[in-house]
Each structure stands twice: as C-alpha cells, then as structure tokens.
Amino acid sequence: MKLLLFLLILLAMEPVVSAECWMNGHCRLVCKSDEDSLIRCSNRKRCCVLSRYLTVQPMTVERIQPWTVPPMSKIKPKGNINGYRG
C-alpha cells in the first residue's frame, strides 16, 4: 500500500527537467539574470535564451571593398588608342 501511494505521488509530480526550446534555450517559469525571454513554450512557460546569443556585436572592416571606392574618371587619351599610325 505504501508503495502504491509512493508511486501515485511520484507520477503526479511535474518533472523537474526543463524542455529545450528555440536556440538551445530552456522552458522555465522565470528566466535567470543572464537570460531573456522572447517566445513561449508549448507548456506556456517562457523560452529562456542566454542574452549573449541574442546580441550581435558590431563588426568593422579593415580593408577597402570595391563597392566603397569611388569609380575612376574615364578620360580619353589623345591620339590613336591601339598604337597604329595612320
């Protein structure tokens, strides 16, 4: 009888293991201090994702890209272009 009562209580308890959700987050009632909540899980808990995964650091480019350089002016040289006399 005690075993049956123990099994009944054990099955009635909600599992402690949190399910995974979006971007390797975890479904929790309250997010930790270094986590943010964006969406809800299927069990109506918050999907807590680490803040560092949500923030994109700015990136600087140290080289000159062809689309950033102004085009060179096209001045036609005087004379024959292909080098032939005539």
Backbone as a ProteinNet text record, in pm:
[ID]
protein_1_A
[PRIMARY]
MKLLLFLLILLAMEPVVSAECWMNGHCRLVCKSDEDSLIRCSNRKRCCVLSRYLTVQPMTVERIQPWTVPPMSKIKPKGNINGYRG
[TERTIARY]
82.4	0	86.9	195.3	285	353.2	385.1	449.1	354.2	228.7	129.4	111.6	106.7	94.8	218.8	334.7	459	460.7	418	413.9	311.5	200.2	97.8	149.4	217	274	384.9	466.4	576.4	525.2	419.7	364.2	287.6	234.7	158	247.8	373	464.3	502.3	518.6	563.1	712.7	756.8	900.2	983.3	1098.1	1185.2	1268.7	1293.6	1376.9	1304.5	1371.2	1308.3	1329.2	1228.4	1237	1317.5	1378.9	1455.3	1362.6	1399.3	1319.5	1412.5	1367.4	1434.2	1577	1672.4	1814.3	1877.3	1851.1	1904.3	1865.8	1750.5	1700.5	1630.8	1580.8	1511.4	1377.6	1276.2	1143.2	1142.7	1119.9	1119.3	1006.5	967.1	868.6	930.2	1053.4	1124.1	1263.5	1304.5	1437.1	1543.6	1665.1	1777.9	1819.5	1911.5	1950.2	2024.1	2093.9	2167	2089.7	1958	1874.5	1762	1713.6	1599.3	1492.5	1367.8	1255.1	1197.3	1184.6	1129.5	996.3	985.6	863.5	819.3	703.8	652.7	668.9	691.9	699.8	558.6	550.5	419.4	349.4	426.1	365.3	341.2	338.2	307.9	414.1	530.7	641.9	723.2	814	898.4	1013.7	1049.5	1168	1284.6	1368.3	1478.2	1604.4	1657	1775.9	1882.3	2007.6	2116.6	2123.9	2146.6	2149.4	2261.2	2372.7	2485	2453.8	2356.1	2317.1	2224	2163.6	2069.9	2135.4	2253.2	2320.5	2424	2417.8	2514.4	2615.4	2742	2847.2	2873.6	2899	2930.4	3063.7	3074.5	3194.7	3253.2	3383.2	3449.4	3527.9	3531.7	3603.6	3729.2	3844.2	3972	4022.7	3962.4	4011.1	3910.9	3957.5	3873	3798.5	3670.5	3587.4	3568.1	3551.7	3534.8	3409.9	3308.5	3187.2	3196.5	3305.8	3321.2	3412.8	3486.3	3580.3	3508.8	3522.1	3456.8	3520.3	3440.9	3496.1	3593.7	3694.2	3793.3	3729.3	3771.3	3716.7	3774.9	3694.1	3735.7	3767	3895.8	3940.8	4001.4	3953	4004.1	4139.3	4239.9	4369.9	4364.5	4450	4455.6	4532.3	4493.2	4564.2	4496	4568.8	4516.6	4528.8	4425.3	4423.2	4503.8	4493.3	4555.7	4700.8	4760.1	4902.1	4940.1	4847.2	4878.9	4885.9	4978.9	4985.3	4890.9	4830.3	4750.1	4623.8
-119.2	0	125.6	120.8	236	255.3	145	152.9	214.1	176.6	232.4	382	423.5	564.9	642.2	584.6	647.8	664.7	561	569.7	671.9	681.1	778.2	920.9	946.7	1079.9	1109.7	1011.4	1029.2	1061.5	995.2	1020.3	1152.2	1198.6	1322.7	1446.3	1429.6	1544.3	1584	1713.9	1764.1	1738.5	1694.8	1667.9	1795.1	1781.3	1894.9	1931.6	1836.3	1860.3	1956.4	2064.2	2161.5	2120.5	2141.4	2107.1	2212.9	2171	2265.8	2334.7	2456.6	2532.4	2606	2714.7	2791.3	2830.1	2814	2849.6	2787.2	2661.8	2588.1	2652.4	2716.9	2774	2667.7	2709.1	2616.5	2677.1	2592.7	2636.4	2648.6	2769.3	2794.2	2890.6	2887.5	2984.8	3123.6	3132.3	3259.9	3242	3336.5	3328.9	3374.1	3323.6	3364.8	3506.7	3565.4	3705.1	3726.3	3626.2	3642	3586.3	3568.9	3516.1	3613.3	3604.4	3683.4	3589.7	3633.2	3554.4	3621.6	3546.1	3601.7	3539.3	3408.2	3337.6	3248.6	3186.8	3092.8	2950.3	2859.2	2717.1	2660.5	2536.4	2473.6	2452.3	2444.8	2427.8	2562.5	2671.2	2807.9	2866.5	2806.8	2864.2	2951.2	3028.8	3115	3035.6	3068.9	3010.3	3103.1	3063.4	3147.3	3117.2	3220.9	3209.3	3301.3	3255.6	3338.8	3469.8	3580.3	3712.3	3724.8	3657.1	3671.1	3610.6	3520.3	3465.5	3559.9	3654	3745.3	3874.4	3906.8	4032	4008.8	4089.6	4080.2	4192.5	4157	4255.6	4326.4	4458.4	4529.2	4482	4486	4437.2	4548.6	4572.7	4672.4	4602	4664.2	4608.6	4691.5	4627.5	4697.4	4712.3	4650.9	4660.4	4737.8	4783.4	4861.3	4765.6	4775.2	4693.1	4766.8	4695.1	4762.9	4850.5	4818.6	4899.3	5023	5037.6	5155.9	5260.4	5225.3	5317.3	5387.3	5522.1	5591.1	5549.5	5540.7	5498.3	5601.9	5554.1	5642.1	5713.6	5838.1	5912.9	5857	5849.9	5792.9	5906.8	5939.9	6044.2	5975.9	6011.6	5950.9	6013.4	5929.5	5984.8	6038.3	6138.7	6195.9	6101.6	6096.2	6013.5	5880.2	5792.3	5661.1	5568.4	5497	5414.4	5286.7	5222	5091.9	5099.4	5217	5230.8	5227.8	5215.1	5214.4	5356.8	5376.5	5506.6	5503.5	5609.3	5608.8	5678.7
0	0	0	81.3	84.5	-50.7	-114.6	-245.7	-348.4	-344.9	-435.8	-411.9	-288.5	-254.9	-301.8	-284.5	-328.8	-481.1	-554.5	-699.9	-747.8	-680.8	-716.1	-698.5	-589.1	-564.4	-665.5	-694.6	-788.6	-929	-971.9	-1104.5	-1112.1	-1001	-1000.2	-1003.5	-964	-962.1	-1104.5	-1124.6	-1254.4	-1268.3	-1383	-1398.5	-1381.5	-1319.2	-1291	-1413.1	-1500.3	-1617.6	-1710.8	-1747.3	-1835.8	-1980.7	-2061	-2202.5	-2276.6	-2387	-2467.4	-2565.7	-2600.9	-2696.2	-2791.5	-2846.7	-2951.3	-2913.9	-3004.5	-2988.6	-2864.2	-2839.6	-2724.3	-2591.4	-2587.6	-2463.4	-2379.9	-2264.4	-2174.6	-2133.3	-2123	-2080.3	-1928.2	-1878.5	-1734.3	-1699.2	-1570.7	-1522.8	-1515.1	-1465.4	-1451.8	-1510.9	-1596.2	-1657.3	-1558.1	-1576.5	-1493.1	-1530.2	-1452	-1473.5	-1605.4	-1656.6	-1782.2	-1902.1	-1887.3	-1994.5	-2027.5	-2151.3	-2195.9	-2250.1	-2240.3	-2288.4	-2412.2	-2522	-2645	-2682.7	-2665.8	-2703.9	-2589	-2604.6	-2504.4	-2554.8	-2462.8	-2496.6	-2508.8	-2551.8	-2567.9	-2433.8	-2324.1	-2192.1	-2122.8	-2199.9	-2155.5	-2063.4	-2059.6	-1984.7	-2079	-2023.3	-2104.8	-2164.7	-2287.5	-2350.6	-2318	-2223.7	-2175.2	-2255	-2322.8	-2406.9	-2349.5	-2349.3	-2298.9	-2376.7	-2305.8	-2367.7	-2469.8	-2447.8	-2540.8	-2676.9	-2684.3	-2813.3	-2889.4	-2820.1	-2883.8	-2929.2	-2876.6	-2907.5	-3016.8	-3121.3	-3230.1	-3212.5	-3202	-3184.8	-3318.1	-3315.7	-3440.7	-3497.5	-3629	-3695	-3780.7	-3770.4	-3853.7	-3963.2	-4078.6	-4192.8	-4212.1	-4210.9	-4219.5	-4362.4	-4459.1	-4596.4	-4682	-4797.2	-4887.8	-4980.2	-4979.9	-5067.2	-5200.1	-5311.6	-5440.4	-5446.3	-5371.7	-5376	-5287.8	-5209.8	-5125.7	-5187.2	-5294.8	-5358.4	-5473	-5483.9	-5595.6	-5728.6	-5834.8	-5963.9	-6018.7	-6090.7	-6152.4	-6270.8	-6294.4	-6407.6	-6536.8	-6637.6	-6765.3	-6862.3	-6874.8	-6966.5	-7088.2	-7206.1	-7328	-7362.3	-7386.9	-7426.6	-7569.2	-7595	-7729.3	-7820.3	-7942.9	-8039	-8059.3	-8124.5	-8159	-8037.7	-8004.2	-7884.3	-7902.7	-8018.5	-8035.2	-8082.5	-8095.3	-8123.3	-8269.9	-8361.5	-8504.3	-8556.6	-8650.2	-8717.1	-8835.3	-8859.3	-8979.4	-8976.2
[MASK]
++++++++++++++++++++++++++++++++++++++++++++++++++++++++++++++++++++++++++++++++++++++

